[in-house]
């Protein structure tokens, strides 16, 4: 009897693991943009995130763009200088330099939006990063905010799974998403 129970439990665990793996490959989520109070460009990734944020700004989806975190360096794709090169005027930029993870991006974004009486935002990030961003922003949202998630393709205009480092991207996001699901946010910082 004990062996049957052990076999059943092992089969259930394996089935859940396989389902988790299958689900981990689906990163195709992206909302259609709507007029919002804010465009949030999550730092990291390549210049494609800034390009997408600038495109949305120029198309009139929001009057302000938050770069979280801003890093003033020619080497990184999240500087105010790069934003202005893409046509976002300095007066439209909201810069924050404290975030160290997607979790802190979300907490700081929500604080900034509360301080400015904003209720809606377009969250712009890479296509591979949308699932985790959506998970944490939605988890921290108490229902006060309307977040839409906009994915950007890489600079080469390719999906994440077409990249040479696709396995690394998948494994990194798979682990970090489970870390977030277990509420161990500090682990990803």
Backbone bond lengths (Angstrom), bond angles and torsions (degrees), N, CA, C in turn:
res aa  C-N    CA-C-N  psi(-1)  N-CA   C-N-CA  omega(-1)  CA-C   N-CA-C  phi
1 X - - - 1.459 - - 1.532 111.68 -
2 X 1.347 116.52 -42.30 1.459 119.96 179.97 1.527 111.50 -64.00
3 X 1.317 117.23 -37.49 1.466 121.03 -179.91 1.518 109.86 -65.11
4 X 1.325 118.41 -40.74 1.469 121.83 177.23 1.523 110.83 -59.29
5 X 1.302 116.48 -46.17 1.474 120.56 -179.71 1.516 110.01 -62.87
6 X 1.314 117.05 -42.84 1.472 120.56 178.63 1.523 110.26 -63.00
7 X 1.307 118.07 -43.65 1.475 121.85 179.05 1.525 110.18 -62.67
8 X 1.315 117.06 -43.50 1.473 120.84 179.41 1.526 110.25 -62.86
9 X 1.312 117.39 -45.56 1.471 121.00 -179.93 1.532 110.37 -63.55
10 X 1.310 118.02 -43.79 1.465 121.64 178.44 1.532 110.03 -62.24
11 X 1.313 118.17 -42.55 1.472 121.20 178.43 1.522 111.52 -63.07
12 X 1.315 116.67 -41.50 1.472 120.32 178.55 1.526 110.13 -64.18
13 X 1.316 117.18 -44.91 1.471 121.22 179.32 1.523 110.18 -62.02
14 X 1.328 117.42 -45.11 1.467 120.54 178.40 1.525 111.53 -62.69
15 X 1.314 117.40 -41.45 1.462 121.44 178.65 1.535 110.46 -62.00
16 X 1.323 116.86 -44.98 1.466 120.20 178.06 1.525 111.45 -63.15
17 X 1.318 116.89 -38.70 1.462 120.76 177.97 1.524 110.85 -64.18
18 X 1.340 117.27 -44.52 1.465 121.03 178.95 1.530 110.42 -63.06
19 X 1.322 117.82 -43.38 1.464 121.15 177.33 1.527 110.45 -61.23
20 X 1.319 116.78 -41.92 1.461 121.92 177.81 1.526 110.91 -60.88
21 X 1.321 117.57 -42.99 1.464 121.14 178.59 1.524 111.20 -64.10
22 X 1.312 116.98 -45.15 1.469 120.73 -179.96 1.528 110.06 -61.24
23 X 1.323 116.55 -45.42 1.468 121.22 -179.74 1.526 111.49 -63.80
24 X 1.309 117.41 -28.88 1.468 120.97 -175.55 1.522 113.25 -68.09
25 X 1.314 118.32 -19.03 1.460 120.63 -179.28 1.527 112.67 -84.55
26 X 1.313 118.29 -9.85 1.462 121.85 -178.63 1.523 110.15 -88.61
27 X 1.321 115.67 98.42 1.460 121.91 177.25 1.525 110.30 -120.83
28 X 1.305 117.76 31.23 1.458 121.46 -173.43 1.518 113.64 -90.60
29 X 1.309 117.97 11.36 1.454 120.52 -175.03 1.528 111.35 -76.59
30 X 1.308 116.53 132.06 1.458 122.66 171.99 1.524 107.67 -162.09
31 X 1.321 115.50 132.80 1.464 120.34 177.53 1.521 110.10 -86.00
32 X 1.313 115.56 161.66 1.453 120.27 168.24 1.525 107.01 -80.04
33 X 1.322 117.30 136.67 1.468 118.50 -179.63 1.525 111.58 -69.03
34 X 1.329 115.85 146.32 1.459 123.18 173.68 1.517 107.48 -132.64
35 X 1.316 116.81 160.30 1.456 120.16 178.60 1.529 109.02 -58.02
36 X 1.335 115.90 131.18 1.456 121.86 -175.10 1.523 110.38 -139.56
37 X 1.324 115.66 171.22 1.462 120.59 177.03 1.519 112.18 -76.59
38 X 1.338 116.72 -26.54 1.460 120.30 -169.17 1.524 110.53 -152.47
39 X 1.326 115.01 144.93 1.459 121.89 168.05 1.530 105.15 -108.54
40 X 1.319 116.98 127.63 1.460 121.95 -179.64 1.522 108.25 -110.30
41 X 1.327 116.57 116.86 1.456 121.62 177.98 1.522 107.09 -100.32
42 X 1.343 116.19 109.18 1.462 120.11 179.90 1.517 109.56 -76.37
43 X 1.318 115.82 130.24 1.459 121.65 -178.82 1.519 111.68 -66.63
44 X 1.310 114.95 164.12 1.455 121.31 -176.72 1.509 109.12 99.48
45 X 1.293 116.07 -178.66 1.457 119.38 -179.86 1.520 110.93 68.00
46 X 1.313 115.76 -158.26 1.453 120.22 -179.32 1.528 110.23 -109.83
47 X 1.336 116.35 -172.21 1.464 121.27 -176.82 1.520 114.00 -63.34
48 X 1.305 117.82 -14.75 1.464 121.10 -177.84 1.522 111.52 -59.17
49 X 1.329 117.75 -32.79 1.466 120.30 177.96 1.529 110.00 -64.39
50 X 1.319 116.40 -44.86 1.468 119.92 179.27 1.527 110.65 -66.36
51 X 1.329 116.48 -39.70 1.465 119.88 177.75 1.522 110.76 -59.31
52 X 1.333 116.59 -43.99 1.462 120.72 -178.87 1.532 110.41 -66.69
53 X 1.340 117.15 -42.33 1.465 120.55 178.38 1.532 110.35 -61.73
54 X 1.322 116.96 -42.90 1.463 121.19 179.29 1.529 110.84 -65.52
55 X 1.307 116.91 -40.52 1.469 121.58 177.94 1.531 110.04 -60.04
56 X 1.317 116.47 -45.88 1.471 120.55 179.59 1.525 110.79 -64.96
57 X 1.327 116.99 -40.11 1.468 120.99 178.33 1.532 110.06 -62.51
58 X 1.326 116.52 -48.10 1.467 121.23 -177.67 1.531 111.81 -66.54
59 X 1.322 117.05 -26.51 1.467 120.27 176.95 1.528 111.69 -82.71
60 X 1.343 117.27 -0.08 1.457 121.56 173.34 1.515 116.06 84.24
61 X 1.329 118.21 21.82 1.464 119.98 -179.18 1.526 113.30 -75.30
62 X 1.339 117.74 -22.03 1.461 121.07 176.94 1.524 109.14 -160.37
63 X 1.329 115.32 157.94 1.470 120.91 -179.56 1.519 113.02 -91.78
64 X 1.342 117.33 -11.89 1.461 120.76 -177.42 1.523 110.52 -134.46
65 X 1.344 114.99 148.21 1.456 121.95 177.67 1.529 107.62 -126.21
66 X 1.325 115.04 121.92 1.458 121.73 175.70 1.521 108.40 -95.92
67 X 1.326 116.75 126.62 1.456 121.34 173.13 1.525 106.49 -104.22
68 X 1.321 116.46 118.13 1.454 121.09 -176.55 1.515 111.01 -131.77
69 X 1.320 118.51 112.06 1.447 127.50 -9.74 1.520 109.99 -88.01
70 X 1.314 115.35 152.09 1.455 120.00 173.21 1.524 107.32 -82.45
71 X 1.303 116.07 136.08 1.460 121.70 174.77 1.515 106.30 -131.05
72 X 1.316 115.47 113.99 1.464 120.15 -176.12 1.523 109.74 -82.93
73 X 1.327 114.82 84.83 1.464 121.44 -179.09 1.516 108.20 -148.76
74 X 1.322 115.50 142.71 1.465 119.81 176.60 1.526 111.51 -69.88
75 X 1.325 116.53 -17.80 1.457 120.96 -175.31 1.517 113.01 -84.13
76 X 1.324 117.05 -18.93 1.464 119.98 -175.47 1.520 110.99 -112.55
77 X 1.320 115.07 159.00 1.466 121.54 -173.45 1.517 112.36 -96.24
78 X 1.328 118.18 23.62 1.456 119.82 -176.95 1.526 112.63 -132.11
79 X 1.321 116.39 40.16 1.463 120.55 179.67 1.528 110.48 -100.32
80 X 1.323 115.04 156.07 1.463 119.24 176.74 1.522 110.35 -67.24
81 X 1.323 116.49 -32.42 1.463 120.53 178.45 1.531 110.66 -61.48
82 X 1.324 116.69 -44.35 1.463 120.20 178.12 1.525 110.57 -64.25
83 X 1.314 116.83 -40.32 1.470 120.22 178.35 1.527 110.39 -59.31
84 X 1.326 116.77 -43.26 1.469 119.92 179.44 1.529 111.08 -68.76
85 X 1.342 117.31 -33.85 1.464 119.86 175.69 1.530 110.86 -61.73
86 X 1.327 116.61 -33.54 1.456 120.93 178.45 1.529 112.93 -84.75
87 X 1.321 117.55 3.84 1.458 120.34 173.04 1.515 116.26 98.90
88 X 1.306 118.32 12.95 1.466 120.31 175.47 1.520 107.22 -93.50
89 X 1.323 119.11 116.30 1.460 120.63 -177.17 1.534 111.64 -68.01
90 X 1.311 115.56 151.41 1.465 121.67 -176.97 1.530 112.09 -55.76
91 X 1.339 116.92 -38.53 1.468 120.02 -177.64 1.539 112.47 -69.66
92 X 1.324 117.39 -15.01 1.461 120.56 178.27 1.530 112.03 -90.89
93 X 1.322 116.86 -10.16 1.463 120.84 -175.79 1.522 112.20 -86.16
94 X 1.305 115.00 137.73 1.465 122.94 169.23 1.522 104.41 -117.63
95 X 1.322 115.96 120.52 1.458 120.77 -173.82 1.516 110.25 -113.59
96 X 1.303 116.30 132.79 1.465 120.64 174.49 1.517 107.02 -134.15
97 X 1.323 116.17 142.48 1.463 119.74 -174.18 1.532 114.07 -125.35
98 X 1.324 117.48 21.14 1.460 121.14 -176.13 1.530 114.02 -100.36
99 X 1.300 118.86 -24.55 1.469 121.56 -173.53 1.527 111.26 -64.68
100 X 1.336 115.35 139.08 1.458 121.14 178.53 1.532 112.25 -126.06
101 X 1.333 116.97 -0.43 1.461 121.40 -179.84 1.522 108.38 -158.97
102 X 1.309 116.06 172.36 1.457 120.05 176.48 1.528 110.46 -63.24
103 X 1.308 116.43 -35.94 1.468 120.45 176.89 1.530 110.91 -60.58
104 X 1.338 117.48 -48.17 1.472 118.72 179.98 1.527 111.16 -71.91
105 X 1.354 117.89 -28.72 1.473 119.53 171.29 1.524 109.30 -55.05
106 X 1.331 115.52 -47.47 1.463 120.76 -176.19 1.519 112.01 -67.36
107 X 1.318 118.10 -45.57 1.467 119.80 -178.30 1.523 110.95 -64.51
108 X 1.315 117.45 -41.42 1.468 120.91 179.82 1.525 110.70 -69.17
109 X 1.327 117.20 -41.17 1.471 120.62 177.58 1.525 110.44 -57.63
110 X 1.323 115.98 -47.39 1.469 120.23 -179.36 1.525 110.74 -62.38
111 X 1.327 117.87 -41.45 1.473 121.10 177.31 1.531 111.16 -61.11
112 X 1.324 116.57 -45.45 1.471 120.88 179.85 1.521 110.23 -63.17
113 X 1.320 116.71 -43.34 1.459 119.98 -179.99 1.525 111.32 -64.61
114 X 1.319 117.67 -40.33 1.474 120.64 176.94 1.523 110.68 -62.99
115 X 1.333 117.41 -44.33 1.469 121.73 -179.74 1.523 112.59 -61.75
116 X 1.327 116.52 -31.06 1.465 121.69 -176.47 1.522 112.90 -103.11
117 X 1.315 117.95 10.17 1.462 123.62 -179.35 1.529 112.29 54.53
118 X 1.309 116.21 42.21 1.464 121.96 176.52 1.520 108.76 -97.48
119 X 1.324 116.25 146.89 1.464 119.50 -178.43 1.528 114.10 -124.37
120 X 1.336 117.80 -6.84 1.462 118.96 -177.18 1.521 110.67 -141.53
121 X 1.333 115.05 147.37 1.460 119.48 -179.86 1.521 110.61 -152.29
122 X 1.318 114.32 148.55 1.457 122.51 170.70 1.527 106.20 -100.01
123 X 1.310 117.53 118.64 1.456 122.43 -179.22 1.524 107.26 -95.41
124 X 1.334 117.00 114.98 1.464 122.43 -175.98 1.524 109.10 -105.55
125 X 1.324 115.42 125.51 1.454 121.22 177.60 1.521 109.61 -154.71
126 X 1.305 116.51 176.48 1.467 121.37 179.62 1.524 110.34 -68.95
127 X 1.326 115.67 155.27 1.465 119.68 -176.54 1.529 112.76 -59.28
128 X 1.319 118.23 -35.79 1.462 120.31 179.95 1.529 112.78 -72.35
129 X 1.323 117.31 -18.56 1.465 123.07 -172.82 1.530 112.66 -99.69
130 X 1.310 117.85 -7.74 1.466 121.10 -175.68 1.526 111.74 -63.07
131 X 1.334 117.91 -42.63 1.455 120.66 -175.96 1.532 111.11 -59.15
132 X 1.337 117.22 -47.99 1.464 120.30 -178.97 1.526 110.94 -69.51
133 X 1.333 117.29 -39.59 1.469 120.76 177.97 1.523 110.52 -61.16
134 X 1.321 115.95 -47.00 1.465 120.71 179.00 1.528 110.32 -60.67
135 X 1.312 116.56 -42.60 1.461 120.35 -179.19 1.535 110.74 -58.44
136 X 1.318 117.46 -50.64 1.465 119.31 -173.41 1.530 111.70 -76.33
137 X 1.322 118.91 -39.11 1.466 119.73 177.66 1.530 110.18 -62.87
138 X 1.326 117.11 -44.13 1.466 120.10 179.13 1.530 111.64 -66.32
139 X 1.317 116.98 -36.40 1.468 120.27 179.51 1.529 111.20 -66.04
140 X 1.330 117.57 -39.00 1.463 121.38 -178.31 1.527 112.87 -82.62
141 X 1.317 117.14 -16.65 1.461 121.88 -178.87 1.529 109.58 -74.98
142 X 1.315 115.96 122.63 1.467 119.94 178.95 1.529 112.11 -88.06
143 X 1.298 116.91 13.56 1.458 121.69 -179.00 1.520 112.62 98.41
144 X 1.321 116.89 -1.88 1.463 121.57 -178.45 1.525 113.12 -80.41
145 X 1.337 116.70 -17.19 1.465 120.02 -171.84 1.521 111.41 -123.92
146 X 1.330 114.54 148.50 1.450 121.70 173.96 1.526 106.74 -107.95
147 X 1.328 116.36 105.51 1.453 121.23 178.59 1.517 109.73 -102.34
148 X 1.317 115.15 136.86 1.465 122.72 172.43 1.519 106.14 -120.25
149 X 1.303 116.66 143.41 1.456 121.85 -173.35 1.522 109.31 -114.62
150 X 1.324 115.19 121.15 1.453 122.04 -175.38 1.522 108.44 -116.44
151 X 1.322 116.85 122.18 1.461 119.44 -179.45 1.523 110.44 -94.83
152 X 1.322 114.07 145.85 1.460 120.17 174.46 1.520 107.68 -115.84
153 X 1.305 115.32 144.15 1.458 119.92 175.68 1.524 108.51 -82.21
154 X 1.312 117.45 167.94 1.460 120.94 179.92 1.529 110.02 -66.07
155 X 1.328 115.73 171.08 1.463 120.12 178.71 1.522 111.72 -58.71
156 X 1.326 116.84 -27.91 1.460 120.98 178.83 1.526 111.00 -84.28
157 X 1.346 116.95 6.85 1.462 123.44 179.13 1.527 111.85 61.07
158 X 1.344 114.67 37.96 1.457 120.26 179.86 1.522 109.70 -117.05
159 X 1.332 115.62 153.11 1.459 121.83 172.94 1.520 108.60 -71.70
160 X 1.325 116.65 158.85 1.465 120.90 -176.69 1.523 112.40 -57.73
161 X 1.329 117.86 -36.14 1.465 120.80 -175.89 1.519 113.09 -76.96
162 X 1.340 117.43 -7.47 1.462 121.46 176.59 1.524 111.65 -92.48
163 X 1.314 117.16 -4.46 1.452 123.09 -178.44 1.526 110.73 -78.54
164 X 1.336 116.18 153.58 1.463 120.51 177.88 1.528 112.03 -63.35
165 X 1.320 116.77 -26.97 1.466 120.74 -178.74 1.535 111.72 -101.25
166 X 1.314 117.28 30.39 1.468 121.76 -176.01 1.524 112.50 -58.69
167 X 1.326 117.83 -40.15 1.465 119.18 -179.54 1.528 110.25 -64.37
168 X 1.315 117.02 -43.68 1.473 120.72 178.74 1.531 110.23 -61.83
169 X 1.326 117.07 -44.82 1.472 121.22 179.21 1.524 109.71 -59.72
170 X 1.339 116.96 -47.96 1.458 120.94 -179.37 1.527 111.02 -60.88
171 X 1.331 117.47 -49.80 1.465 121.16 -177.21 1.524 111.00 -62.04
172 X 1.316 116.98 -43.06 1.461 122.03 179.81 1.530 110.80 -61.18
173 X 1.318 117.39 -48.35 1.466 121.01 -179.83 1.528 111.63 -68.27
174 X 1.321 117.32 -37.25 1.468 121.13 178.75 1.528 110.45 -60.57
175 X 1.313 115.98 -48.11 1.469 120.59 -179.32 1.525 110.56 -66.33
176 X 1.323 117.29 -47.43 1.468 119.93 -177.72 1.528 112.25 -64.12
177 X 1.317 117.59 -36.62 1.465 119.31 178.26 1.526 110.41 -64.55
178 X 1.321 117.51 -41.52 1.464 119.53 177.76 1.520 111.48 -68.57
179 X 1.312 118.05 -34.83 1.467 121.24 174.23 1.530 109.19 -60.66
180 X 1.324 117.08 -42.74 1.466 121.00 178.88 1.529 110.82 -67.22
181 X 1.319 116.78 -40.44 1.471 119.99 179.08 1.522 111.52 -62.62
182 X 1.337 116.08 -28.00 1.471 120.22 177.89 1.528 111.47 -92.03
183 X 1.345 117.22 6.32 1.476 123.63 177.95 1.520 113.01 59.77
184 X 1.334 116.84 35.78 1.468 121.17 176.09 1.534 106.99 -105.59
185 X 1.313 116.81 63.73 1.463 122.30 -172.28 1.516 113.10 -62.89
186 X 1.317 117.72 -37.64 1.453 121.40 -178.09 1.521 111.84 -59.63
187 X 1.342 117.67 -25.24 1.451 122.19 -177.98 1.535 111.48 -63.50
188 X 1.316 117.19 -30.62 1.471 120.47 -176.03 1.523 112.51 -90.24
189 X 1.318 117.52 -1.18 1.473 119.32 -176.72 1.506 111.37 -84.75
